[in-house]
Structure formats: structure tokens, C-alpha cells
Amino acid sequence: MQLDLSNVDSIVTWWRVWPERHDSYLDYKLAASPEFAHSILSARRLIDARPDLRALKPLAPPSAASWRVPTADAADDLAWLGAGASD
């Protein structure tokens, strides 16, 4: 199966194959490739509008952070500077 991110029907057909996995991939592509935002968001609106597709959605949608590498907070980066030898 080939995915055409500029085609809403292609996105929806591809998404139906494995919604749990493909939902988070669309989150990633939305952030990484804004040129596809219109078609990805249109596909998501279609999925939300159709009861048969909505029933396939994951129960707990993955957070956008699930595919990102965690980064330390700036305050955490400097916390060690104030730590004493007993810490």
C-alpha cells in the first residue's frame, strides 16, 4: 500500500489498516511536514465525522510527546549547579 499524504482518501484508507500506529505517525508528519497539514487535518475531520471510522480510533489517543525524544527542562539543566556534595 502506498500512502499519498496530499490525498485525503489515501490517508484515510491507509489509517484504517492500523489506526493505533498510524494515528501517532500522522501526529509526527503534521509536525515534521507542514506542507501536508491541510490533507492530514481534512482526513482527521473525515475520520471524526464518520461513525464507522470513529469506532476504529484508539481509546486513549497517544500524546504528541510519545514520538519525541524527551528533553530536560532548562531549570533541570541548572539544578546540579546548586546541589551540594551531600545531594
QUILINHU-V76447 format. One record per run of one state. SS is the DSSP state (@ for helix, = for strand, . for the rest). FROM is the first residue (numbers start at 1). TO is the last residue. If there is no record, write none. Layout:
SS_FROM_TO / SS_FROM_TO
This chain:
._1_7 / @_8_17 / ._18_18 / @_19_32 / ._33_33 / @_34_49 / ._50_50 / @_51_54 / ._55_63 / @_64_67 / ._68_73 / @_74_82 / ._83_87
